[in-house]
Amino acid sequence: MFNDFEECEYKQLVVELFCVMAAILKRNPELEFTENVDSTAIIDDAIRMFKVVRTLNTCISALESQLSI
């Protein structure tokens, strides 16, 4: 399974995702997965969200610096 991921950073993200999912399931035994979990889609969505938030923060910082001039 992990051989499908060439980049070691991506492998690390997958491992961390599974650790978080395991912790959530352990603390909430009433939760369960009824379908396969697509780790690639989850990580890709997280990366996309991170980029959006980073871009917004950069824009906000730029606006704040312009307003304080």
PyRosetta script that sets phi, psi and omega in degrees:
from pyrosetta import init, pose_from_sequence

init()
pose = pose_from_sequence("MFNDFEECEYKQLVVELFCVMAAILKRNPELEFTENVDSTAIIDDAIRMFKVVRTLNTCISALESQLSI")
pose.set_psi(1, -49.9)
pose.set_omega(1, -176.8)
pose.set_phi(2, -73.5)
pose.set_psi(2, -14.6)
pose.set_omega(2, 176.8)
pose.set_phi(3, -71.1)
pose.set_psi(3, -15.3)
pose.set_omega(3, 177.8)
pose.set_phi(4, -69.9)
pose.set_psi(4, -21.7)
pose.set_omega(4, -178.1)
pose.set_phi(5, -101.2)
pose.set_psi(5, 116.6)
pose.set_omega(5, -176.6)
pose.set_phi(6, -78.6)
pose.set_psi(6, -36.5)
pose.set_omega(6, -175.5)
pose.set_phi(7, -84.6)
pose.set_psi(7, 129.5)
pose.set_omega(7, -177.9)
pose.set_phi(8, -66.3)
pose.set_psi(8, -28.9)
pose.set_omega(8, 177.5)
pose.set_phi(9, -65.4)
pose.set_psi(9, -38.0)
pose.set_omega(9, 179.0)
pose.set_phi(10, -68.4)
pose.set_psi(10, -40.0)
pose.set_omega(10, 175.8)
pose.set_phi(11, -58.8)
pose.set_psi(11, -41.1)
pose.set_omega(11, 179.3)
pose.set_phi(12, -62.7)
pose.set_psi(12, -41.2)
pose.set_omega(12, 177.3)
pose.set_phi(13, -61.9)
pose.set_psi(13, -39.3)
pose.set_omega(13, 178.9)
pose.set_phi(14, -64.6)
pose.set_psi(14, -44.6)
pose.set_omega(14, 178.9)
pose.set_phi(15, -61.8)
pose.set_psi(15, -45.6)
pose.set_omega(15, 179.7)
pose.set_phi(16, -64.3)
pose.set_psi(16, -37.8)
pose.set_omega(16, 176.7)
pose.set_phi(17, -60.5)
pose.set_psi(17, -46.6)
pose.set_omega(17, -179.8)
pose.set_phi(18, -64.8)
pose.set_psi(18, -36.6)
pose.set_omega(18, 177.4)
pose.set_phi(19, -63.8)
pose.set_psi(19, -43.2)
pose.set_omega(19, 178.4)
pose.set_phi(20, -65.0)
pose.set_psi(20, -44.4)
pose.set_omega(20, 179.4)
pose.set_phi(21, -62.6)
pose.set_psi(21, -40.6)
pose.set_omega(21, 179.3)
pose.set_phi(22, -64.0)
pose.set_psi(22, -41.6)
pose.set_omega(22, 179.1)
pose.set_phi(23, -64.2)
pose.set_psi(23, -42.6)
pose.set_omega(23, 179.3)
pose.set_phi(24, -63.0)
pose.set_psi(24, -45.2)
pose.set_omega(24, -178.8)
pose.set_phi(25, -67.8)
pose.set_psi(25, -34.8)
pose.set_omega(25, 179.1)
pose.set_phi(26, -66.8)
pose.set_psi(26, -40.1)
pose.set_omega(26, -178.4)
pose.set_phi(27, -80.0)
pose.set_psi(27, -18.5)
pose.set_omega(27, -177.5)
pose.set_phi(28, -130.3)
pose.set_psi(28, 76.0)
pose.set_omega(28, -175.6)
pose.set_phi(29, -63.5)
pose.set_psi(29, -14.7)
pose.set_omega(29, 178.2)
pose.set_phi(30, -75.1)
pose.set_psi(30, -14.4)
pose.set_omega(30, 178.6)
pose.set_phi(31, -86.4)
pose.set_psi(31, 147.0)
pose.set_omega(31, 175.6)
pose.set_phi(32, -156.2)
pose.set_psi(32, 157.7)
pose.set_omega(32, 176.1)
pose.set_phi(33, -95.5)
pose.set_psi(33, 128.1)
pose.set_omega(33, 178.4)
pose.set_phi(34, -100.0)
pose.set_psi(34, -9.6)
pose.set_omega(34, 178.5)
pose.set_phi(35, -134.3)
pose.set_psi(35, 170.8)
pose.set_omega(35, 176.1)
pose.set_phi(36, -63.9)
pose.set_psi(36, 146.7)
pose.set_omega(36, 177.8)
pose.set_phi(37, -99.1)
pose.set_psi(37, 125.6)
pose.set_omega(37, 179.6)
pose.set_phi(38, -94.7)
pose.set_psi(38, 93.0)
pose.set_omega(38, -176.6)
pose.set_phi(39, -62.8)
pose.set_psi(39, -34.6)
pose.set_omega(39, 178.9)
pose.set_phi(40, -62.6)
pose.set_psi(40, -43.7)
pose.set_omega(40, 179.7)
pose.set_phi(41, -65.4)
pose.set_psi(41, -40.9)
pose.set_omega(41, 179.5)
pose.set_phi(42, -62.9)
pose.set_psi(42, -46.1)
pose.set_omega(42, -179.0)
pose.set_phi(43, -67.9)
pose.set_psi(43, -41.8)
pose.set_omega(43, 178.1)
pose.set_phi(44, -61.2)
pose.set_psi(44, -40.9)
pose.set_omega(44, 176.8)
pose.set_phi(45, -64.1)
pose.set_psi(45, -42.0)
pose.set_omega(45, 179.7)
pose.set_phi(46, -63.2)
pose.set_psi(46, -41.3)
pose.set_omega(46, 178.6)
pose.set_phi(47, -64.6)
pose.set_psi(47, -42.7)
pose.set_omega(47, 178.4)
pose.set_phi(48, -62.1)
pose.set_psi(48, -44.3)
pose.set_omega(48, 178.2)
pose.set_phi(49, -63.6)
pose.set_psi(49, -40.5)
pose.set_omega(49, 177.9)
pose.set_phi(50, -59.4)
pose.set_psi(50, -44.1)
pose.set_omega(50, 179.7)
pose.set_phi(51, -62.5)
pose.set_psi(51, -39.9)
pose.set_omega(51, 179.0)
pose.set_phi(52, -64.1)
pose.set_psi(52, -47.2)
pose.set_omega(52, -179.3)
pose.set_phi(53, -63.5)
pose.set_psi(53, -42.1)
pose.set_omega(53, 179.5)
pose.set_phi(54, -63.1)
pose.set_psi(54, -41.2)
pose.set_omega(54, 178.5)
pose.set_phi(55, -64.4)
pose.set_psi(55, -44.0)
pose.set_omega(55, 178.1)
pose.set_phi(56, -62.0)
pose.set_psi(56, -43.5)
pose.set_omega(56, 179.0)
pose.set_phi(57, -62.7)
pose.set_psi(57, -37.9)
pose.set_omega(57, 177.5)
pose.set_phi(58, -64.9)
pose.set_psi(58, -43.1)
pose.set_omega(58, 178.6)
pose.set_phi(59, -64.3)
pose.set_psi(59, -43.1)
pose.set_omega(59, 179.5)
pose.set_phi(60, -62.8)
pose.set_psi(60, -43.8)
pose.set_omega(60, 178.5)
pose.set_phi(61, -61.6)
pose.set_psi(61, -41.8)
pose.set_omega(61, 178.7)
pose.set_phi(62, -64.0)
pose.set_psi(62, -42.7)
pose.set_omega(62, 178.3)
pose.set_phi(63, -64.8)
pose.set_psi(63, -42.7)
pose.set_omega(63, 179.3)
pose.set_phi(64, -61.7)
pose.set_psi(64, -39.9)
pose.set_omega(64, 179.4)
pose.set_phi(65, -70.3)
pose.set_psi(65, -32.4)
pose.set_omega(65, 176.6)
pose.set_phi(66, -70.2)
pose.set_psi(66, -38.6)
pose.set_omega(66, -178.2)
pose.set_phi(67, -72.1)
pose.set_psi(67, -25.6)
pose.set_omega(67, -178.8)
pose.set_phi(68, -86.4)
pose.set_psi(68, -0.9)
pose.set_omega(68, 179.5)
pose.set_phi(69, -74.5)
pose.dump_pdb("model.pdb")
